[in-house]
Amino acid sequence: MTWEMHNGSAFAQEARKRQESTLAGPSGHTYRLLNAMKILNNFDLEKWILLCVVWLVGSDHHSIYEVIAGANFHGMQVYANMNSIQIVEHMLWKLR
């Protein structure tokens, strides 16, 4: 079973405008995992987002943009001047 995204949705239109790849829509797995991980004392949003990117993008469930969109509800911002790959690169750079 796979999800198909409705190309007329506001999310799909925004992704096209930003020239971002899409597969299924905003990541519900990311949203739910981040909800659960907030119980940890040293919750680091960006590290958990990067883990979601490795897991969900690596297994072809979502695009990077969709993972970041799922994390948006938890405070991760999609920057207007950066595409999703640049956002992930920025988070990785901050970990150095």
N, C-alpha and C positions, 0 to 999 in steps of 0.2 A: 504494500500500500504506500502510495506517495501522495503528498498534498500538491495541488495545483493552485497557483495564485491567480486570482481574478485580475486580469490586466487593466481593468477599468478602475480598480480600487485607488484610493488616495495614496496608499503606500506605494503601489506600483508606479503611479504617475510621478511621485516624488523621486523614486529611485531612477526612473528614466531621465528626469530633469537633471539629476546629479550624475548621470551616466554610471550608475552602480549596477552590479550584477544582482540578480535575484533568482531564487529557486522555489521557495515555498511561502515566504512572508516573514514577518517579525518572529524571532525565535522564542517560542513559549518555553522550551527547555532552559534557555538562558534565564528568562524571567523567573521561573520556578526554582532553579538552582541557586540563583542569587538571593531569593527570598529565604531559602533554607540556610545558606551560609552566613547570613547576618547574625545568627546566634553565636558565632565564633567571636572570641574576645578581640582578636586582631584581624578582623575582616578587612581585606584590601580589595576594593571593587575592581581595580584595573587588573590585578593578578588573576582574579577569578574570571574576568572577561577574556583575558588571554587564554586561559584554560578552556573556556567555552569555544573560542575560535579554533584552537587546535583540535578539540574533540568534534565539533559540529561541522566545521568546514572540511576538516580532514576526512570525515566520513561521508561527505557529499550530502549532508542534511540541510545545510544553510550556506549562504554566502557570508562573507565578513560583514557586509552591510546589515544583513538580517540579524546577525548576532548582536551587533552594536545597537540595533533598533530594539531588540529585546531587553538590552541593558539600560536603555534610555529611561525606563520607569524607575530605575534605581539611582539615577543621578549621572549616568554616562551621557555626555552631550555629543551629538553629531555636529561637528564644527562645519560651518558653511564654507570655509575656505580650504577644507581638507577632505579628500576622499577617504573611504574606509581603510584602504591599505596604508595611507599616510597616518591615520589615527592609530592603527596598530603599531606601526613603526615608531611613532611618538611614545606610545606606552612602553614599548620595549627599550627605547633609548633611556627613558626615565629609570628603568630598572638597573641600568649599568652602574 
